[in-house]
Amino acid sequence: MSHFTKCDLKMKNLEAIKRALEDLGYPYQAADGTAGVNVRGWRGQTTAAEIAIDMGTYDIGVVRADDGTYDIVADWWGIETTKGVTEDELKDRLSQRYSYHQVVMACTDKGYSVEEEENEEDGSVRLVVRKWVAD
């Protein structure tokens, strides 16, 4: 029997999470207002979340923790057996794209623009940002 398990990520920016999911090609449904969305698990079990990532028969949920950060929750057995995606794989890929969007959003907020972006062989991303200052 399977069940929902939470994976602690401690992400703070819901918009950066959404952008990361879009980069990774994961379709999702976000909650609107106070109503959450249902995350599907084994034998029709559901749990509420801020975002439900559609993985076919099973979903992955983005849930708000008591400390105000966001974590992911899923029936990982179902996700792995139907989609071949492990908890660690998803956590690593989502964390990398989330971090990328956090940096880009912070740069943009401070008036910088991304001029260049290179994906390095080691999996890291090299960004060149520029800020034009009027004299």
DSSP file with accessible surface (Angstrom, degrees, kcal/mol):
  #  RESIDUE AA STRUCTURE BP1 BP2  ACC     N-H-->O    O-->H-N    N-H-->O    O-->H-N    TCO  KAPPA ALPHA  PHI   PSI    X-CA   Y-CA   Z-CA
    1    1 A M              0   0  181      0, 0.0     2,-0.2     0, 0.0     0, 0.0   0.000 360.0 360.0 360.0 144.2    0.0    0.0    0.0
    2    2 A S        +     0   0   10     73,-0.0     2,-0.3    74,-0.0    73,-0.1  -0.657 360.0 179.9-112.2 168.1    1.2    3.4   -0.8
    3    3 A H        -     0   0  114     -2,-0.2    73,-0.4    71,-0.1    74,-0.3  -0.960  36.8 -76.7-158.2 170.7    0.7    6.8    0.8
    4    4 A F        -     0   0   42     -2,-0.3     2,-0.4    71,-0.2    71,-0.2  -0.580  42.3-171.2 -79.2 136.6    1.6   10.5    0.6
    5    5 A T  E     -A   74   0A  52     69,-2.7    69,-1.7    -2,-0.3     2,-0.3  -0.993  16.1-134.0-129.6 136.3    5.1   11.5    1.7
    6    6 A K  E     -A   73   0A 105     -2,-0.4     2,-0.5    67,-0.2    67,-0.2  -0.693  10.3-156.6 -91.7 140.3    6.3   15.0    2.1
    7    7 A C  E     -A   72   0A   5     65,-3.6    65,-1.9    -2,-0.3     2,-0.5  -0.973  18.9-132.6-115.2 116.6    9.7   16.1    0.8
    8    8 A D  E     +     0   0A  88     -2,-0.5    63,-0.1    63,-0.2    65,-0.0  -0.593  44.4 147.9 -74.9 119.3   11.2   19.1    2.5
    9    9 A L  E     -     0   0A  29     -2,-0.5    62,-0.2    61,-0.3    -1,-0.2   0.576  40.3-147.4-117.7 -30.0   12.5   21.7    0.1
   10   10 A K  E     +     0   0A  93     60,-0.3     2,-0.3     1,-0.2    61,-0.2   0.897  31.5 168.8  60.0  44.4   11.9   24.9    2.0
   11   11 A M  E     -A   70   0A   8     59,-2.2    59,-3.7     1,-0.1    -1,-0.2  -0.673  18.4-171.0 -84.4 144.9   11.2   27.0   -1.1
   12   12 A K        +     0   0  156     -2,-0.3     2,-0.7    57,-0.2    -1,-0.1   0.654  61.0  73.1-110.2 -21.7    9.8   30.4   -0.4
   13   13 A N     >  -     0   0   44      1,-0.2     4,-1.8    57,-0.1    -1,-0.1  -0.843  51.0-172.8-109.2 104.6    8.8   31.9   -3.8
   14   14 A L  H  > S+     0   0   36     -2,-0.7     4,-2.3     1,-0.2    -1,-0.2   0.871  87.8  55.2 -64.4 -35.1    5.6   30.3   -5.3
   15   15 A E  H  > S+     0   0   82      1,-0.2     4,-2.3     2,-0.2    -1,-0.2   0.909 106.9  50.1 -65.1 -40.0    6.1   32.2   -8.6
   16   16 A A  H  > S+     0   0    0      2,-0.2     4,-2.2     1,-0.2    -1,-0.2   0.876 108.9  53.0 -66.2 -34.5    9.7   30.8   -9.0
   17   17 A I  H  X S+     0   0    2     -4,-1.8     4,-2.5     2,-0.2    -2,-0.2   0.944 109.0  49.0 -64.1 -45.5    8.3   27.3   -8.4
   18   18 A K  H  X S+     0   0   47     -4,-2.3     4,-2.2     1,-0.2    -2,-0.2   0.922 111.7  48.6 -61.0 -43.3    5.7   27.8  -11.1
   19   19 A R  H  X S+     0   0   88     -4,-2.3     4,-2.3     1,-0.2    -1,-0.2   0.893 110.5  51.6 -64.8 -38.5    8.4   29.0  -13.6
   20   20 A A  H  X S+     0   0    0     -4,-2.2     4,-2.0     2,-0.2    -2,-0.2   0.920 108.8  50.5 -64.1 -42.2   10.6   26.1  -12.7
   21   21 A L  H  X>S+     0   0    0     -4,-2.5     5,-2.3     1,-0.2     4,-0.6   0.900 109.7  50.9 -62.9 -39.7    7.7   23.6  -13.4
   22   22 A E  H ><5S+     0   0  114     -4,-2.2     3,-1.0     1,-0.2    -1,-0.2   0.920 108.8  51.5 -63.9 -42.3    7.1   25.3  -16.7
   23   23 A D  H 3<5S+     0   0   75     -4,-2.3    -1,-0.2     1,-0.3    -2,-0.2   0.876 110.5  48.9 -58.6 -39.6   10.8   25.0  -17.6
   24   24 A L  H 3<5S-     0   0   47     -4,-2.0    -1,-0.3    -5,-0.1    -2,-0.2   0.535 114.8-117.9 -80.9  -7.0   10.7   21.3  -16.8
   25   25 A G  T <<5 +     0   0   58     -3,-1.0    -3,-0.2    -4,-0.6    -2,-0.1   0.720  61.9 147.6  79.1  22.5    7.6   20.8  -18.9
   26   26 A Y      < -     0   0   28     -5,-2.3    -1,-0.2    -6,-0.2     2,-0.2  -0.811  42.8-138.5 -93.9 116.8    5.3   19.7  -16.0
   27   27 A P        +     0   0   78      0, 0.0    27,-2.1     0, 0.0     2,-0.3  -0.489  32.3 176.4 -70.2 141.4    1.7   20.7  -16.5
   28   28 A Y  E     -B   53   0A  63     25,-0.3     2,-0.4    -2,-0.2    25,-0.2  -0.955  30.5-139.2-144.0 162.6    0.2   22.0  -13.2
   29   29 A Q  E     -B   52   0A 125     23,-2.3    23,-2.7    -2,-0.3     2,-0.3  -0.996  22.4-152.3-122.9 127.0   -3.0   23.4  -11.7
   30   30 A A  E     -B   51   0A  36     -2,-0.4    21,-0.2    21,-0.2    20,-0.1  -0.759  21.3-109.6 -99.8 147.5   -2.6   26.2   -9.2
   31   31 A A        -     0   0   23     19,-3.2     2,-0.5    -2,-0.3     5,-0.2  -0.389  26.8-141.0 -67.7 148.2   -5.1   27.0   -6.4
   32   32 A D  B >   -E   35   0B 129      3,-0.6     3,-1.1     4,-0.1     2,-0.2  -0.969  60.6 -36.9-116.0 122.2   -7.0   30.2   -6.8
   33   33 A G  T 3  S-     0   0   75     -2,-0.5    -2,-0.1     1,-0.2     0, 0.0  -0.444 120.9 -22.7  69.7-132.3   -7.6   32.2   -3.6
   34   34 A T  T 3  S+     0   0  155     -2,-0.2     2,-0.4     2,-0.1    -1,-0.2   0.623 111.8  97.2 -91.3 -14.7   -8.2   30.1   -0.5
   35   35 A A  B <   -E   32   0B  54     -3,-1.1    -3,-0.6     1,-0.1     2,-0.0  -0.645  64.1-149.2 -79.8 126.8   -9.4   26.9   -2.3
   36   36 A G        -     0   0   44     -2,-0.4     2,-0.3    -5,-0.2    14,-0.2  -0.222  12.9-115.8 -81.9 176.5   -6.6   24.4   -2.7
   37   37 A V  E     -F   49   0C  10     12,-2.7    12,-1.9    -8,-0.1     2,-0.3  -0.858  29.1-109.7-111.8 153.4   -6.3   21.8   -5.5
   38   38 A N  E     -F   48   0C 105     -2,-0.3     2,-0.5    10,-0.2    10,-0.2  -0.673  20.1-153.1 -87.6 138.5   -6.5   18.1   -5.0
   39   39 A V  E     -F   47   0C   0      8,-2.7     8,-1.3    -2,-0.3     2,-0.3  -0.945  19.9-135.1-108.2 124.2   -3.4   15.9   -5.4
   40   40 A R  E     +F   46   0C  95     -2,-0.5    19,-2.3     6,-0.2    35,-0.3  -0.619  31.6 162.6 -86.9 139.6   -4.2   12.3   -6.5
   41   41 A G    >   -     0   0    6      4,-2.8     3,-1.1    -2,-0.3     4,-0.1  -0.522  45.2 -26.1-131.7-158.1   -2.6    9.3   -4.9
   42   42 A W  G >  S-     0   0   50      1,-0.2     3,-2.0     2,-0.2    -1,-0.2  -0.260 121.6  -3.9 -63.1 135.4   -3.1    5.6   -4.5
   43   43 A R  G 3  S-     0   0  203      1,-0.3    -1,-0.2    -3,-0.1    -3,-0.0   0.832 132.3 -52.8  51.2  39.8   -6.7    4.2   -4.9
   44   44 A G  G <  S+     0   0   65     -3,-1.1    -1,-0.3     1,-0.2    -2,-0.2   0.525  91.8 152.6  81.0   4.1   -8.3    7.6   -5.2
   45   45 A Q    <   -     0   0   71     -3,-2.0    -4,-2.8    -4,-0.1     2,-0.3  -0.392  22.6-170.4 -63.7 146.1   -6.7    9.1   -2.1
   46   46 A T  E     -F   40   0C  79     -6,-0.2     2,-0.3    -2,-0.0    -6,-0.2  -0.945  16.0-170.4-135.8 159.0   -6.3   12.9   -2.3
   47   47 A T  E     -F   39   0C  50     -8,-1.3    -8,-2.7    -2,-0.3     2,-0.2  -0.973  30.2-107.9-143.4 152.6   -4.6   15.6   -0.3
   48   48 A A  E     +F   38   0C  64     -2,-0.3     2,-0.3   -10,-0.2   -10,-0.2  -0.545  42.1 163.8 -84.4 149.0   -4.9   19.4   -0.7
   49   49 A A  E     -F   37   0C   7    -12,-1.9   -12,-2.7    -2,-0.2    14,-0.2  -0.952  48.5-118.6-152.6 169.4   -2.1   21.6   -2.1
   50   50 A E  S    S+     0   0   63     12,-2.8   -19,-3.2     1,-0.3     2,-0.4   0.800 105.5  19.7 -78.7 -35.0   -1.3   25.0   -3.5
   51   51 A I  E     -BC  30  62A   0     11,-1.3    11,-2.5   -21,-0.2     2,-0.5  -0.999  66.3-156.3-137.4 137.1   -0.2   23.4   -6.8
   52   52 A A  E     -BC  29  61A   6    -23,-2.7   -23,-2.3    -2,-0.4     2,-0.6  -0.974  12.0-153.5-113.5 119.4   -1.0   20.0   -8.3
   53   53 A I  E     -BC  28  60A   0      7,-3.8     7,-1.9    -2,-0.5     2,-0.6  -0.845  18.7-131.0 -94.0 118.3    1.5   18.7  -10.8
   54   54 A D  E     + C   0  59A  76    -27,-2.1     5,-0.2    -2,-0.6     3,-0.1  -0.587  36.9 163.8 -76.9 113.3   -0.1   16.3  -13.3
   55   55 A M        -     0   0    8      3,-1.5     2,-0.7    -2,-0.6     3,-0.4   0.028  59.1 -99.5-114.2  21.8    1.9   13.2  -13.6
   56   56 A G  S    S+     0   0   34      1,-0.2    -1,-0.2    27,-0.0    23,-0.1  -0.860 102.3   8.1 101.8-115.2   -0.8   11.1  -15.2
   57   57 A T  S    S+     0   0   94     -2,-0.7     2,-0.3    21,-0.1    -1,-0.2   0.846 134.9  40.7 -71.1 -34.5   -2.5    8.8  -12.7
   58   58 A Y  S    S-     0   0   22     -3,-0.4    -3,-1.5    20,-0.1     2,-0.3  -0.764  74.2-148.3-113.7 159.3   -0.8   10.3   -9.7
   59   59 A D  E     -C   54   0A   8    -19,-2.3    16,-0.6    -2,-0.3     2,-0.4  -0.826   9.2-136.7-121.9 163.7    0.1   13.9   -8.9
   60   60 A I  E     -CD  53  74A   0     -7,-1.9    -7,-3.8    -2,-0.3     2,-0.4  -0.979  26.2-151.0-115.9 133.9    2.8   15.8   -7.1
   61   61 A G  E     -CD  52  73A   0     12,-3.7    12,-2.4    -2,-0.4     2,-0.6  -0.819  12.8-146.5-109.8 146.3    1.6   18.6   -4.8
   62   62 A V  E     -CD  51  72A   1    -11,-2.5   -12,-2.8    -2,-0.4   -11,-1.3  -0.960  31.1-173.3-104.7 116.8    3.3   21.8   -3.7
   63   63 A V  E     - D   0  71A  24      8,-2.6     8,-2.6    -2,-0.6     2,-0.5  -0.876  25.7-120.1-118.3 147.8    2.1   22.4   -0.1
   64   64 A R  E     - D   0  70A 139     -2,-0.3     6,-0.2     6,-0.2     2,-0.1  -0.743  30.2-145.5 -86.4 127.1    2.6   25.4    2.2
   65   65 A A    >   -     0   0   14      4,-3.4     3,-2.0    -2,-0.5    -1,-0.0  -0.379  28.7-101.2 -85.6 167.5    4.4   24.4    5.4
   66   66 A D  T 3  S+     0   0  179      1,-0.3    -1,-0.1     2,-0.1    -2,-0.0   0.784 121.6  57.8 -60.1 -27.7    3.7   25.9    8.9
   67   67 A D  T 3  S-     0   0   98      2,-0.1    -1,-0.3     1,-0.0     3,-0.1   0.374 121.5-104.6 -87.5   6.0    6.8   28.1    8.6
   68   68 A G  S <  S+     0   0   23     -3,-2.0    -2,-0.1     1,-0.3     2,-0.1   0.415  85.0 115.5  89.8  -3.6    5.5   29.7    5.3
   69   69 A T        -     0   0   11    -56,-0.0    -4,-3.4    -5,-0.0     2,-0.4  -0.407  63.8-115.1 -90.0 174.2    7.8   27.8    3.0
   70   70 A Y  E     +AD  11  64A  19    -59,-3.7   -59,-2.2    -6,-0.2   -60,-0.3  -0.910  30.2 176.4-115.8 140.2    6.7   25.3    0.3
   71   71 A D  E     - D   0  63A   1     -8,-2.6    -8,-2.6    -2,-0.4     2,-0.4  -0.771  27.5-113.6-125.7 174.0    7.5   21.6    0.2
   72   72 A I  E     -AD   7  62A   2    -65,-1.9   -65,-3.6    -2,-0.2     2,-0.4  -0.889  25.5-171.6-114.7 148.5    6.4   18.8   -2.2
   73   73 A V  E     +AD   6  61A  14    -12,-2.4   -12,-3.7    -2,-0.4     2,-0.3  -0.986  17.0 142.8-137.0 141.7    4.2   15.9   -1.4
   74   74 A A  E     -AD   5  60A   0    -69,-1.7   -69,-2.7    -2,-0.4     2,-1.3  -0.982  60.1 -98.9-165.2 166.1    3.3   12.8   -3.5
   75   75 A D     >  -     0   0    0    -16,-0.6     4,-2.1   -35,-0.3     3,-0.3  -0.818  46.2-173.0 -88.7  85.4    2.6    9.1   -3.5
   76   76 A W  H  > S+     0   0   17     -2,-1.3     4,-2.7   -73,-0.4     5,-0.3   0.816  76.7  59.1 -62.0 -30.6    6.2    8.6   -4.6
   77   77 A W  H  > S+     0   0  141    -74,-0.3     4,-2.5     1,-0.2    -1,-0.2   0.954 109.8  44.5 -60.2 -46.0    5.7    4.9   -5.2
   78   78 A G  H  > S+     0   0    0     -3,-0.3     4,-2.0     2,-0.2     5,-0.3   0.897 113.6  49.6 -65.5 -41.2    3.0    5.7   -7.8
   79   79 A I  H  X>S+     0   0    0     -4,-2.1     4,-2.5     2,-0.2     6,-0.8   0.942 114.6  44.4 -63.5 -45.8    5.0    8.5   -9.4
   80   80 A E  H  X5S+     0   0  100     -4,-2.7     4,-1.4     4,-0.2    -2,-0.2   0.916 115.7  45.8 -68.8 -40.9    8.1    6.3   -9.8
   81   81 A T  H  <5S+     0   0   80     -4,-2.5    -1,-0.2    -5,-0.3    -2,-0.2   0.822 123.1  33.9 -75.0 -28.3    6.2    3.2  -11.0
   82   82 A T  H  <5S+     0   0   67     -4,-2.0    -2,-0.2    -5,-0.2    -1,-0.2   0.783 136.0  19.9 -95.7 -29.3    4.1    5.0  -13.6
   83   83 A K  H  <5S-     0   0  112     -4,-2.5    -3,-0.2    -5,-0.3    -2,-0.2   0.514  91.5-126.3-117.0 -12.6    6.4    7.8  -14.7
   84   84 A G     << +     0   0   53     -4,-1.4     2,-0.5    -5,-0.6    -4,-0.2   0.735  65.8 132.1  73.0  20.0    9.9    6.5  -13.8
   85   85 A V        -     0   0   16     -6,-0.8    -1,-0.2    -9,-0.1    -2,-0.2  -0.930  44.1-151.3-108.5 121.4   10.7    9.7  -11.8
   86   86 A T     >  -     0   0   35     -2,-0.5     4,-2.4     1,-0.1     5,-0.2  -0.494  26.1-112.8 -87.0 163.3   12.1    9.3   -8.3
   87   87 A E  H  > S+     0   0   56      1,-0.2     4,-2.7     2,-0.2     5,-0.2   0.917 117.8  49.1 -57.9 -45.8   11.7   11.7   -5.5
   88   88 A D  H  > S+     0   0  104      2,-0.2     4,-2.6     1,-0.2    -1,-0.2   0.892 109.5  51.7 -65.0 -40.3   15.4   12.7   -5.5
   89   89 A E  H  > S+     0   0   86      2,-0.2     4,-2.4     1,-0.2     5,-0.2   0.946 113.9  42.9 -61.2 -48.0   15.4   13.2   -9.3
   90   90 A L  H  X S+     0   0    1     -4,-2.4     4,-3.0     1,-0.2     5,-0.3   0.931 113.5  52.3 -65.0 -43.3   12.4   15.6   -9.1
   91   91 A K  H  X S+     0   0   70     -4,-2.7     4,-2.5    -5,-0.2    -2,-0.2   0.925 112.2  45.8 -58.4 -45.0   13.8   17.3   -6.0
   92   92 A D  H  X S+     0   0  107     -4,-2.6     4,-2.1     2,-0.2    -1,-0.2   0.932 116.0  44.0 -65.8 -47.2   17.2   18.0   -7.7
   93   93 A R  H  X S+     0   0   94     -4,-2.4     4,-2.1    -5,-0.2     5,-0.2   0.922 116.5  46.5 -66.3 -42.9   15.7   19.2  -11.0
   94   94 A L  H  X S+     0   0    1     -4,-3.0     4,-2.7    -5,-0.2     5,-0.2   0.920 111.4  52.1 -66.0 -41.5   13.1   21.4   -9.4
   95   95 A S  H  X S+     0   0   37     -4,-2.5     4,-2.5    -5,-0.3    -1,-0.2   0.903 109.8  49.3 -61.6 -41.4   15.6   22.8   -6.9
   96   96 A Q  H  X S+     0   0   85     -4,-2.1     4,-2.2     2,-0.2    -1,-0.2   0.951 115.2  41.8 -65.0 -48.2   18.0   23.8   -9.7
   97   97 A R  H  X S+     0   0   36     -4,-2.1     4,-2.3     2,-0.2    -2,-0.2   0.878 113.9  53.5 -69.0 -34.2   15.4   25.5  -11.9
   98   98 A Y  H  X S+     0   0   22     -4,-2.7     4,-2.5    -5,-0.2    -2,-0.2   0.947 109.6  48.0 -62.3 -47.3   13.9   27.2   -8.8
   99   99 A S  H  X S+     0   0   64     -4,-2.5     4,-2.2    -5,-0.2    -2,-0.2   0.903 109.4  53.7 -60.9 -42.6   17.3   28.6   -7.8
  100  100 A Y  H  X S+     0   0   34     -4,-2.2     4,-2.6     1,-0.2    -1,-0.2   0.949 111.4  44.8 -56.3 -50.0   17.8   29.8  -11.3
  101  101 A H  H  X S+     0   0   19     -4,-2.3     4,-2.8     1,-0.2     5,-0.2   0.861 109.1  56.6 -67.9 -32.6   14.5   31.7  -11.3
  102  102 A Q  H  X S+     0   0   65     -4,-2.5     4,-2.2     2,-0.2    -1,-0.2   0.932 110.8  44.4 -60.8 -45.2   15.2   33.1   -7.8
  103  103 A V  H  X S+     0   0   75     -4,-2.2     4,-2.6     2,-0.2    -2,-0.2   0.941 114.7  47.7 -65.8 -47.8   18.4   34.6   -9.1
  104  104 A V  H  X S+     0   0   21     -4,-2.6     4,-2.6     1,-0.2    -2,-0.2   0.927 113.3  48.4 -61.8 -42.5   16.9   36.0  -12.3
  105  105 A M  H  X S+     0   0   29     -4,-2.8     4,-2.5     1,-0.2    -1,-0.2   0.905 111.6  49.8 -65.5 -39.4   13.9   37.5  -10.4
  106  106 A A  H  X S+     0   0   46     -4,-2.2     4,-1.2    -5,-0.2    -1,-0.2   0.912 111.7  48.6 -65.4 -41.5   16.3   39.1   -7.8
  107  107 A C  H  <>S+     0   0   26     -4,-2.6     5,-2.7     1,-0.2     3,-0.4   0.931 111.9  48.9 -62.9 -45.9   18.4   40.6  -10.6
  108  108 A T  H ><5S+     0   0   81     -4,-2.6     3,-1.9     1,-0.2    -2,-0.2   0.909 107.1  55.5 -61.1 -42.6   15.4   41.9  -12.4
  109  109 A D  H 3<5S+     0   0  139     -4,-2.5    -1,-0.2     1,-0.3    -2,-0.2   0.804 107.7  50.3 -60.6 -28.7   14.0   43.4   -9.1
  110  110 A K  T 3<5S-     0   0  143     -4,-1.2    -1,-0.3    -3,-0.4    -2,-0.2   0.300 126.9 -98.7 -94.4   8.6   17.3   45.3   -8.7
  111  111 A G  T < 5S+     0   0   48     -3,-1.9    21,-0.4     1,-0.3    -3,-0.2   0.571  79.9 131.4  91.0   8.9   17.2   46.7  -12.3
  112  112 A Y      < -     0   0   92     -5,-2.7     2,-0.4    -6,-0.2    -1,-0.3  -0.606  41.3-151.2 -90.7 157.3   19.5   44.2  -14.0
  113  113 A S  E     -G  130   0D  49     17,-2.5    17,-2.4    -2,-0.2     2,-0.6  -0.957  23.6-112.3-124.9 148.2   18.8   42.3  -17.2
  114  114 A V  E     +G  129   0D  52     -2,-0.4    15,-0.2    15,-0.2     3,-0.1  -0.679  36.3 172.0 -80.2 119.2   20.1   38.9  -18.3
  115  115 A E  E     +     0   0D  83     13,-3.2     2,-0.3    -2,-0.6    14,-0.2   0.774  64.1  13.7 -95.9 -36.9   22.4   39.4  -21.2
  116  116 A E  E     -G  128   0D  93     12,-1.7    12,-2.5     2,-0.0     2,-0.3  -0.991  56.1-171.7-142.3 150.1   23.8   35.9  -21.6
  117  117 A E  E     -G  127   0D  84     -2,-0.3     2,-0.4    10,-0.2    10,-0.2  -0.983   7.3-179.6-143.8 129.0   23.1   32.4  -20.3
  118  118 A E  E     -G  126   0D  87      8,-2.5     8,-3.4    -2,-0.3     2,-0.6  -0.998  22.3-141.0-131.6 132.8   25.2   29.3  -20.7
  119  119 A N  E     -G  125   0D 119     -2,-0.4     6,-0.2     6,-0.2     2,-0.1  -0.837  28.0-144.7 -89.5 119.9   24.5   25.8  -19.5
  120  120 A E    >   -     0   0   71      4,-3.0     3,-1.7    -2,-0.6    -1,-0.0  -0.428  20.5-112.5 -83.6 160.8   27.8   24.4  -18.2
  121  121 A E  T 3  S+     0   0  207      1,-0.3    -1,-0.1     2,-0.1    -2,-0.0   0.799 115.7  59.2 -62.2 -30.3   28.9   20.7  -18.6
  122  122 A D  T 3  S-     0   0  129      1,-0.1    -1,-0.3     2,-0.1     3,-0.1   0.418 123.5-101.9 -81.5   4.2   28.7   20.2  -14.8
  123  123 A G  S <  S+     0   0   39     -3,-1.7    -2,-0.1     1,-0.3    -1,-0.1   0.318  83.2 126.0  94.9  -8.6   25.0   21.2  -14.8
  124  124 A S        -     0   0   51     -5,-0.1    -4,-3.0     1,-0.0     2,-0.4  -0.346  55.1-130.7 -79.6 164.8   25.5   24.7  -13.5
  125  125 A V  E     -G  119   0D  41     -6,-0.2     2,-0.6    -3,-0.1    -6,-0.2  -0.970  10.4-152.2-119.9 130.5   24.2   27.8  -15.3
  126  126 A R  E     -G  118   0D 104     -8,-3.4    -8,-2.5    -2,-0.4     2,-0.4  -0.903  16.1-171.0-104.1 122.2   26.4   30.8  -16.0
  127  127 A L  E     -G  117   0D  46     -2,-0.6     2,-0.5   -10,-0.2   -10,-0.2  -0.921  13.6-160.7-113.8 140.4   24.5   34.1  -16.2
  128  128 A V  E     -G  116   0D  34    -12,-2.5   -13,-3.2    -2,-0.4   -12,-1.7  -0.991  18.5-175.4-116.1 120.3   25.8   37.5  -17.3
  129  129 A V  E     -G  114   0D  52     -2,-0.5     2,-0.4   -15,-0.2   -15,-0.2  -0.850   5.1-165.6-116.5 154.8   23.6   40.4  -16.1
  130  130 A R  E     -G  113   0D 106    -17,-2.4   -17,-2.5    -2,-0.3     2,-0.4  -0.995   9.0-161.7-140.7 146.7   23.9   44.0  -16.9
  131  131 A K        -     0   0   99     -2,-0.4     2,-0.5   -19,-0.2   -19,-0.1  -0.993  13.7-147.0-130.0 122.7   22.5   47.2  -15.4
  132  132 A W        -     0   0  197     -2,-0.4     2,-0.5   -21,-0.4    -2,-0.0  -0.786  13.7-164.0 -90.3 129.1   22.5   50.4  -17.4
  133  133 A V        -     0   0  111     -2,-0.5     2,-0.2     0, 0.0    -2,-0.0  -0.960  15.7-131.5-115.7 126.9   22.9   53.5  -15.3
  134  134 A A              0   0   96     -2,-0.5    -2,-0.0     1,-0.1     0, 0.0  -0.519 360.0 360.0 -76.0 142.5   22.1   56.9  -16.7
  135  135 A D              0   0  211     -2,-0.2    -1,-0.1     0, 0.0     0, 0.0  -0.417 360.0 360.0 -77.9 360.0   24.7   59.6  -16.2
